[in-house]
Structures are given as C-alpha cells and as structure tokens.
Amino acid sequence: MRVTDQQSYQLLLSNFQQVSRNLLTAQQQVSTGRRVNTPSDDPEAFGRIVSTKSSLSQATQWLRNIDRGTSRLDMADSTLSQVSNLLSRVKELAVASASGTSTANDRLAAATEVRDIDRQLVALANTQADGQSIFAGTKTDIQPYAVTSGDTVTYSGNAETQSIAVGQNDTIQVTIPGSQIFGGPTTDVFGSIANLLTALGANDVTGIQTGIADMDQAISQVANAQGEVGALENRLNTTKTALTDASTTLQAALSKDQDIDMATAIAQLSQYQTSYQASARALNTLFSTSLLNFLGTPTTS
C-alpha cells in the first residue's frame, strides 16, 4: 500500500470509527429512550440526573409513608365513629334505666346489653391496621385491652405516639394512644362502664345517674380524639399534595435532562446508518483497490 493510500486509509478508518461510535450512541438512545445514559454523554446533565433521581426517590418514600399513615388514621377515624355510636347507646340505656318507671328487672336487662357493648368496645379498642394495634401507643405488637376479671378492663399499651417522616426533618403523628382516648383526660371509659354495670345490677339509681354524666364525658372525650385524628389526616393530605406537585416538577426536570425526542432520534439514527454504510463501502473499496495494486505491482531485481 503506497503512502498516499495509507494516508487515505487512515483517514477513512478514523471516520469509520467515529461514525460507528455515533451509530452505537444513537442506537442506545433509541432503545432506552434516553439522551444521557453514561456520564460521557453529557457530564453536567448526568450530574443533575443523579441529583434529581435521589430527590425523586426521597419524595416517593415520603409519599408511601403518607399513604400508610393515612390508612392508619382512616382506620382510627372509622373505629372511633363506631365507639361513639356504642357509647351513645350505653347512655340511652342508662337514661332509660334512671327513669322512675324502670324496674329492677329492666335494669338487669339493660346491664346485659351494656355488658355486650362493653365487650364490643374492647374489641374496637384492639383494632389493628396491617397487623399492628392502632391504639396501643408504640407497643403495636400486642392487644392493648383485655377484660381481666368481672367487668374490669386493663390497658397494656403506653402513652406514646407514632410519627412518620414526610419530608426533610419533617414528621407527622399518625396514632393516638388508647390511654388518651379511653383512659383520660376527663374520664376512664371502661371504668365508667364497669361502675354503671355495678349500679344497674344493684338497682342503684344514683349510681346510674352518675353513669349518665360519665357517658357524656366519654362521648366528648372520644369526639375530641376523633377531631385530632381528622386534623392529622388534613396535614397528611396537604403534605401529600405538596409532595405530589414537587415530584411532578422533578420528573419534568429529569425528563428534560435525560429523555430524547424519539422522532428526532430515529431520524438521526437513520442518518448515522446511512453514513456508516457509506463509510464502510469507501473503506472497503480503498482497501480492495490498494490490495489489487499491491498484487499487480511487478517486483524489481
């Protein structure tokens, strides 16, 4: 191969290699739908992509936390509505039993229904979400309420609350302990029902009247807890909206840095394929011609 042929060959080979690299990049972009696949494609954009993906991952985790927290609070709200209805029924029975027309037998019958309601309330106080007790404070792996003897109900949970991460250094409470709902601050719900049951069984009108006042306090106490649950749900919903909007903005920024315009990318791929084929033909032609010239050149003595 003569010097001029070697120079032409090296030039064509260099061009062929560059076209091959361009074709490979274009094929990768079309197959992935992404403009930037490696740092060398666009170092500055690649850095932004890594940062944006990290932020999106955090936002996604916070949104998952919010969904779990909302589910727990929804369960608490629904349960407390049932508790409130049952306590209202207990009050109705107490009011009827305090009436002068109510007999001792009537009060014993009322006691039977009140006792049944009491057990329903214990079951509701042991409600679980995703296998965890929602009114046990942080001792979520136990059933916090149990009937220990007679009509005595004990609490084995604690007075602590659970919170979830919803942002950088930002948390929201997602539980209210049973000690706050059923055990205070104004009345001991289960203790009051136990006292009412004693009064009904003893045909004690004064005790029954005390039970009516206790039920009013119990109903108010549960309503306050339910209001707190609603406020926490509102905070979660507001935060979720903000995080969803932020995620949409981040996704748009990621797409701008990373994604390609598919129509443009396909057109460019077609151009590179044509250039590749032309470059390959030119390189092959030069090589073949040079080889024939070399083989056809007579030797000198």
Sine and cosine of phi, psi and omega as CSV:
sin_phi,cos_phi,sin_psi,cos_psi,sin_omega,cos_omega
0.00,0.00,0.83,-0.56,-0.03,-1.00
-0.93,0.36,0.24,-0.97,-0.03,-1.00
-0.85,0.52,-0.71,0.70,-0.02,-1.00
-0.90,0.44,-0.59,0.81,0.04,-1.00
-0.92,0.39,-0.62,0.78,0.02,-1.00
-0.90,0.45,-0.65,0.76,0.02,-1.00
-0.90,0.43,-0.69,0.73,0.02,-1.00
-0.90,0.43,-0.66,0.75,0.00,-1.00
-0.88,0.47,-0.71,0.70,0.00,-1.00
-0.90,0.44,-0.62,0.79,0.02,-1.00
-0.91,0.42,-0.72,0.70,0.00,-1.00
-0.92,0.40,-0.62,0.79,0.01,-1.00
-0.90,0.44,-0.68,0.73,0.03,-1.00
-0.88,0.47,-0.67,0.74,0.02,-1.00
-0.92,0.40,-0.64,0.77,0.02,-1.00
-0.89,0.46,-0.66,0.75,0.01,-1.00
-0.91,0.42,-0.66,0.76,0.02,-1.00
-0.91,0.41,-0.68,0.73,0.03,-1.00
-0.89,0.45,-0.61,0.79,0.02,-1.00
-0.89,0.45,-0.68,0.73,0.03,-1.00
-0.90,0.45,-0.68,0.73,0.02,-1.00
-0.88,0.47,-0.65,0.76,0.00,-1.00
-0.91,0.42,-0.68,0.74,0.01,-1.00
-0.88,0.47,-0.69,0.73,0.03,-1.00
-0.89,0.46,-0.69,0.72,-0.01,-1.00
-0.90,0.43,-0.65,0.76,0.03,-1.00
-0.89,0.46,-0.66,0.75,0.00,-1.00
-0.91,0.41,-0.65,0.76,0.00,-1.00
-0.90,0.43,-0.67,0.75,-0.01,-1.00
-0.93,0.36,-0.65,0.76,-0.04,-1.00
-0.94,0.35,-0.54,0.84,-0.03,-1.00
-0.99,-0.11,-0.34,0.94,-0.08,-1.00
0.97,0.26,0.26,0.96,-0.06,-1.00
-0.85,-0.53,0.64,-0.77,0.04,-1.00
-0.98,0.20,-0.58,0.82,-0.05,-1.00
-0.90,-0.44,0.91,-0.42,0.02,-1.00
-0.91,-0.41,-0.43,0.90,0.01,-1.00
-0.70,-0.72,0.34,-0.94,0.01,-1.00
-0.83,0.56,-0.54,0.84,-0.04,-1.00
-0.94,0.35,-0.36,0.93,0.01,-1.00
-0.90,0.44,-0.66,0.75,0.01,-1.00
-0.20,-0.98,1.00,-0.01,-0.10,-1.00
-0.80,0.59,-0.69,0.73,-0.04,-1.00
-0.92,0.40,-0.71,0.70,0.01,-1.00
-0.92,0.40,-0.60,0.80,0.00,-1.00
-0.88,0.47,-0.64,0.77,0.05,-1.00
-0.89,0.47,-0.67,0.74,0.03,-1.00
-0.91,0.41,-0.62,0.79,-0.01,-1.00
-0.88,0.48,-0.71,0.70,0.00,-1.00
-0.87,0.49,-0.70,0.72,-0.01,-1.00
-0.91,0.41,-0.68,0.74,-0.01,-1.00
-0.91,0.41,-0.66,0.75,0.02,-1.00
-0.89,0.46,-0.61,0.79,0.04,-1.00
-0.90,0.45,-0.69,0.73,0.02,-1.00
-0.91,0.42,-0.63,0.77,0.03,-1.00
-0.91,0.42,-0.63,0.77,0.02,-1.00
-0.89,0.46,-0.67,0.74,0.04,-1.00
-0.89,0.45,-0.73,0.69,-0.02,-1.00
-0.88,0.47,-0.63,0.78,0.02,-1.00
-0.89,0.45,-0.67,0.74,0.02,-1.00
-0.91,0.42,-0.67,0.74,0.02,-1.00
-0.89,0.45,-0.61,0.79,0.04,-1.00
-0.92,0.40,-0.61,0.79,0.08,-1.00
-0.89,0.45,-0.66,0.75,0.04,-1.00
-0.87,0.49,-0.67,0.74,-0.01,-1.00
-0.89,0.45,-0.67,0.75,0.01,-1.00
-0.88,0.48,-0.68,0.73,0.02,-1.00
-0.92,0.40,-0.67,0.74,0.02,-1.00
-0.90,0.44,-0.65,0.76,0.01,-1.00
-0.90,0.43,-0.66,0.76,0.03,-1.00
-0.87,0.50,-0.67,0.74,-0.01,-1.00
-0.92,0.39,-0.68,0.74,0.00,-1.00
-0.94,0.35,-0.59,0.81,0.08,-1.00
-0.87,0.50,-0.68,0.73,0.02,-1.00
-0.90,0.44,-0.67,0.75,0.02,-1.00
-0.89,0.45,-0.68,0.73,-0.02,-1.00
-0.89,0.46,-0.72,0.69,0.01,-1.00
-0.89,0.46,-0.67,0.75,-0.02,-1.00
-0.91,0.41,-0.67,0.74,-0.02,-1.00
-0.92,0.38,-0.49,0.87,0.09,-1.00
-0.90,0.45,-0.68,0.74,0.04,-1.00
-0.91,0.41,-0.64,0.77,0.02,-1.00
-0.88,0.48,-0.71,0.71,-0.01,-1.00
-0.87,0.48,-0.67,0.74,0.02,-1.00
-0.89,0.45,-0.66,0.75,0.00,-1.00
-0.92,0.38,-0.64,0.77,0.03,-1.00
-0.91,0.42,-0.58,0.81,0.06,-1.00
-0.90,0.44,-0.61,0.79,0.04,-1.00
-0.92,0.40,-0.64,0.77,0.05,-1.00
-0.87,0.49,-0.67,0.74,0.02,-1.00
-0.89,0.45,-0.67,0.75,0.02,-1.00
-0.86,0.52,-0.69,0.72,0.01,-1.00
-0.91,0.42,-0.62,0.79,0.01,-1.00
-0.92,0.39,-0.68,0.74,0.01,-1.00
-0.88,0.47,-0.71,0.70,0.01,-1.00
-0.90,0.44,-0.61,0.79,-0.03,-1.00
-0.96,0.28,-0.39,0.92,0.02,-1.00
-0.99,0.17,-0.18,0.98,-0.01,-1.00
-0.93,0.37,0.54,-0.84,0.00,-1.00
-0.92,0.40,-0.31,0.95,-0.01,-1.00
-1.00,0.06,-0.16,0.99,-0.03,-1.00
-0.98,0.19,0.70,-0.72,0.00,-1.00
-0.99,-0.13,0.14,-0.99,0.04,-1.00
-0.87,0.49,-0.63,0.77,0.03,-1.00
-0.92,0.40,-0.60,0.80,0.05,-1.00
-0.88,0.48,-0.66,0.75,-0.04,-1.00
-0.94,0.35,-0.56,0.83,0.08,-1.00
-0.91,0.40,-0.62,0.78,0.04,-1.00
-0.91,0.42,-0.65,0.76,0.03,-1.00
-0.89,0.45,-0.63,0.78,0.00,-1.00
-0.88,0.47,-0.61,0.79,0.02,-1.00
-0.88,0.47,-0.69,0.72,0.01,-1.00
-0.94,0.35,-0.64,0.77,0.01,-1.00
-0.88,0.47,-0.64,0.77,0.00,-1.00
-0.90,0.43,-0.65,0.76,0.04,-1.00
-0.89,0.45,-0.66,0.75,0.04,-1.00
-0.90,0.43,-0.63,0.77,0.02,-1.00
-0.84,0.54,-0.68,0.73,0.00,-1.00
-0.93,0.36,-0.56,0.83,0.08,-1.00
-0.91,0.42,-0.62,0.78,0.02,-1.00
-0.91,0.41,-0.62,0.78,0.06,-1.00
-0.88,0.48,-0.70,0.72,0.01,-1.00
-0.88,0.48,-0.67,0.74,0.01,-1.00
-0.92,0.40,-0.60,0.80,0.01,-1.00
-0.92,0.38,-0.30,0.95,0.05,-1.00
-0.99,-0.17,0.27,0.96,-0.02,-1.00
-0.84,0.55,0.63,-0.78,0.01,-1.00
-0.86,-0.50,0.45,-0.89,0.14,-0.99
-0.75,-0.67,0.83,-0.56,-0.04,-1.00
0.82,0.57,0.61,0.79,0.06,-1.00
0.98,0.20,0.17,0.99,-0.01,-1.00
-0.83,-0.55,0.71,-0.71,0.02,-1.00
-0.92,0.39,0.75,-0.66,-0.09,-1.00
-1.00,-0.04,-0.18,0.98,0.00,-1.00
-0.88,-0.47,0.44,0.90,-0.05,-1.00
-0.96,-0.27,0.23,0.97,-0.11,-0.99
0.95,0.31,-0.80,-0.60,0.04,-1.00
-0.98,-0.18,0.02,1.00,0.03,-1.00
-1.00,-0.04,0.89,0.46,-0.17,-0.99
-0.97,0.25,-0.13,0.99,-0.04,-1.00
-1.00,-0.03,0.15,0.99,0.00,-1.00
-0.83,-0.56,0.28,-0.96,0.21,-0.98
-1.00,0.02,0.93,-0.38,-0.18,-0.98
-0.95,0.32,-0.43,0.90,-0.09,-1.00
-0.92,-0.40,0.65,-0.76,0.03,-1.00
-0.49,-0.87,0.58,-0.82,0.12,-0.99
-1.00,0.08,0.91,-0.42,-0.12,-0.99
-1.00,-0.06,-0.68,0.73,0.02,-1.00
-0.38,-0.92,0.71,-0.70,-0.04,-1.00
0.86,0.51,-0.86,-0.52,0.02,-1.00
-0.93,-0.38,0.32,0.95,0.01,-1.00
-0.99,0.16,0.78,-0.62,0.02,-1.00
-0.91,-0.41,0.79,-0.61,-0.01,-1.00
-0.93,-0.36,0.42,-0.91,-0.01,-1.00
-0.91,-0.41,0.82,-0.58,-0.02,-1.00
-0.95,-0.32,0.03,1.00,0.04,-1.00
-0.99,0.16,-0.30,-0.95,0.07,-1.00
-0.76,-0.65,-0.03,-1.00,-0.09,-1.00
-0.99,-0.14,0.23,0.97,-0.04,-1.00
-1.00,0.07,0.32,-0.95,0.02,-1.00
-0.90,-0.44,0.33,-0.94,0.07,-1.00
-0.94,-0.33,0.61,-0.79,0.03,-1.00
-0.76,-0.65,0.37,-0.93,0.03,-1.00
-0.85,-0.53,0.47,-0.88,0.07,-1.00
-0.98,0.20,0.78,-0.63,0.01,-1.00
-0.80,-0.59,0.13,0.99,-0.01,-1.00
0.05,-1.00,0.04,-1.00,0.04,-1.00
-0.91,0.42,0.91,-0.41,-0.02,-1.00
0.85,0.53,0.54,0.84,-0.02,-1.00
-0.73,-0.68,0.82,-0.58,0.03,-1.00
-0.77,-0.64,0.37,-0.93,0.05,-1.00
-0.72,-0.69,0.72,-0.70,0.02,-1.00
-0.93,0.37,0.66,-0.75,-0.03,-1.00
-0.80,-0.61,0.12,0.99,0.07,-1.00
-0.65,-0.76,0.44,-0.90,0.16,-0.99
-0.83,-0.56,0.84,-0.55,-0.08,-1.00
-0.92,0.39,0.50,-0.86,0.02,-1.00
-0.87,0.49,-0.46,0.89,0.01,-1.00
-0.89,0.46,-0.46,0.89,0.03,-1.00
-0.99,0.12,-0.55,0.83,-0.07,-1.00
-0.99,0.11,-0.76,0.66,-0.12,-0.99
-0.97,-0.23,-0.31,0.95,-0.10,-0.99
-0.94,-0.33,-0.06,1.00,-0.03,-1.00
0.15,-0.99,-0.01,-1.00,0.11,0.99
-1.00,0.02,-0.20,0.98,-0.08,-1.00
-0.99,-0.13,-0.50,0.86,-0.02,-1.00
-0.40,-0.92,0.43,-0.90,0.12,-0.99
-1.00,-0.03,0.96,-0.27,-0.12,-0.99
-0.84,0.54,-0.79,0.61,-0.06,-1.00
-0.94,0.35,-0.56,0.83,0.07,-1.00
-0.91,0.42,-0.64,0.77,0.01,-1.00
-0.91,0.42,-0.65,0.76,0.02,-1.00
-0.91,0.41,-0.64,0.77,0.03,-1.00
-0.88,0.48,-0.66,0.75,0.03,-1.00
-0.91,0.42,-0.64,0.77,0.02,-1.00
-0.90,0.44,-0.66,0.75,0.03,-1.00
-0.88,0.48,-0.64,0.77,0.04,-1.00
-0.89,0.45,-0.70,0.72,0.00,-1.00
-0.90,0.43,-0.65,0.76,0.02,-1.00
-0.90,0.43,-0.67,0.74,0.00,-1.00
-0.92,0.38,-0.49,0.87,-0.02,-1.00
-1.00,-0.07,0.06,1.00,-0.04,-1.00
0.84,0.54,0.63,0.78,-0.09,-1.00
-0.99,-0.13,0.99,-0.16,-0.06,-1.00
-0.90,0.43,-0.66,0.75,0.01,-1.00
-0.87,0.49,-0.69,0.72,0.04,-1.00
-0.90,0.44,-0.61,0.80,0.03,-1.00
-0.91,0.42,-0.66,0.75,0.03,-1.00
-0.89,0.46,-0.63,0.78,0.09,-1.00
-0.88,0.47,-0.62,0.79,0.02,-1.00
-0.89,0.45,-0.57,0.82,0.04,-1.00
-0.89,0.46,-0.72,0.69,0.03,-1.00
-0.89,0.45,-0.63,0.78,0.02,-1.00
-0.89,0.45,-0.64,0.76,0.01,-1.00
-0.91,0.41,-0.59,0.81,0.08,-1.00
-0.86,0.51,-0.70,0.72,0.02,-1.00
-0.92,0.40,-0.63,0.77,0.00,-1.00
-0.90,0.44,-0.70,0.71,0.01,-1.00
-0.88,0.48,-0.68,0.73,0.02,-1.00
-0.91,0.42,-0.64,0.77,-0.01,-1.00
-0.90,0.43,-0.68,0.73,0.03,-1.00
-0.92,0.39,-0.62,0.78,0.03,-1.00
-0.89,0.46,-0.64,0.77,0.04,-1.00
-0.89,0.46,-0.66,0.75,0.03,-1.00
-0.90,0.44,-0.64,0.76,0.00,-1.00
-0.92,0.40,-0.59,0.81,0.07,-1.00
-0.90,0.43,-0.62,0.79,0.04,-1.00
-0.91,0.41,-0.65,0.76,0.06,-1.00
-0.86,0.51,-0.70,0.71,0.01,-1.00
-0.87,0.49,-0.64,0.77,0.01,-1.00
-0.91,0.41,-0.64,0.77,0.03,-1.00
-0.92,0.40,-0.63,0.77,0.05,-1.00
-0.89,0.46,-0.64,0.77,0.03,-1.00
-0.88,0.47,-0.66,0.75,0.04,-1.00
-0.88,0.47,-0.68,0.74,0.02,-1.00
-0.90,0.44,-0.68,0.73,-0.01,-1.00
-0.90,0.44,-0.67,0.75,0.02,-1.00
-0.90,0.44,-0.69,0.72,0.00,-1.00
-0.91,0.41,-0.63,0.78,0.01,-1.00
-0.89,0.46,-0.66,0.75,0.02,-1.00
-0.88,0.48,-0.70,0.72,-0.01,-1.00
-0.90,0.43,-0.67,0.74,0.00,-1.00
-0.92,0.39,-0.62,0.78,0.03,-1.00
-0.90,0.45,-0.68,0.74,0.04,-1.00
-0.90,0.44,-0.67,0.74,0.01,-1.00
-0.90,0.43,-0.64,0.77,0.02,-1.00
-0.90,0.43,-0.62,0.79,0.04,-1.00
-0.89,0.45,-0.67,0.74,0.03,-1.00
-0.90,0.43,-0.69,0.73,0.02,-1.00
-0.90,0.44,-0.65,0.76,0.00,-1.00
-0.90,0.43,-0.62,0.79,0.03,-1.00
-0.91,0.41,-0.66,0.75,0.03,-1.00
-0.91,0.42,-0.64,0.77,0.03,-1.00
-0.90,0.44,-0.70,0.71,0.00,-1.00
-0.89,0.46,-0.63,0.77,0.00,-1.00
-0.89,0.46,-0.66,0.75,-0.02,-1.00
-0.98,0.20,-0.53,0.85,-0.24,-0.97
-0.96,-0.29,-0.64,0.77,-0.17,-0.99
-0.99,0.11,0.30,-0.95,0.01,-1.00
-0.92,-0.39,0.29,-0.96,0.21,-0.98
-1.00,0.07,0.95,-0.32,-0.18,-0.98
-0.86,0.51,-0.65,0.76,-0.01,-1.00
-0.88,0.48,-0.70,0.71,0.02,-1.00
-0.91,0.42,-0.66,0.75,-0.03,-1.00
-0.90,0.43,-0.64,0.77,0.01,-1.00
-0.92,0.40,-0.65,0.76,0.03,-1.00
-0.89,0.45,-0.66,0.75,0.01,-1.00
-0.92,0.39,-0.62,0.79,0.05,-1.00
-0.88,0.48,-0.68,0.74,0.03,-1.00
-0.88,0.48,-0.65,0.76,0.02,-1.00
-0.90,0.43,-0.68,0.73,0.00,-1.00
-0.92,0.39,-0.59,0.81,0.05,-1.00
-0.90,0.44,-0.66,0.75,0.04,-1.00
-0.90,0.43,-0.69,0.72,0.01,-1.00
-0.90,0.44,-0.62,0.78,0.01,-1.00
-0.89,0.46,-0.72,0.69,-0.01,-1.00
-0.90,0.44,-0.67,0.74,0.01,-1.00
-0.91,0.42,-0.68,0.73,0.00,-1.00
-0.90,0.43,-0.65,0.76,0.01,-1.00
-0.90,0.43,-0.65,0.76,0.02,-1.00
-0.91,0.41,-0.68,0.74,-0.01,-1.00
-0.90,0.44,-0.68,0.74,0.00,-1.00
-0.91,0.42,-0.66,0.75,0.00,-1.00
-0.92,0.39,-0.65,0.76,0.01,-1.00
-0.89,0.45,-0.72,0.69,-0.01,-1.00
-0.89,0.45,-0.68,0.74,-0.02,-1.00
-0.90,0.44,-0.71,0.71,-0.02,-1.00
-0.90,0.44,-0.69,0.72,-0.01,-1.00
-0.90,0.45,-0.70,0.72,-0.01,-1.00
-0.90,0.43,-0.61,0.79,0.01,-1.00
-0.92,0.40,-0.67,0.74,0.02,-1.00
-0.90,0.43,-0.65,0.76,0.02,-1.00
-0.89,0.45,-0.64,0.77,-0.01,-1.00
-0.91,0.42,-0.69,0.72,-0.02,-1.00
-0.94,0.35,-0.48,0.88,-0.05,-1.00
-1.00,0.01,-0.06,1.00,-0.02,-1.00
-0.99,0.16,0.84,-0.54,-0.04,-1.00
-0.95,0.32,0.52,-0.86,0.06,-1.00
-0.99,0.16,0.49,-0.87,0.02,-1.00
-0.96,-0.27,0.58,-0.81,0.00,-1.00
-0.99,-0.10,0.00,0.00,0.00,0.00
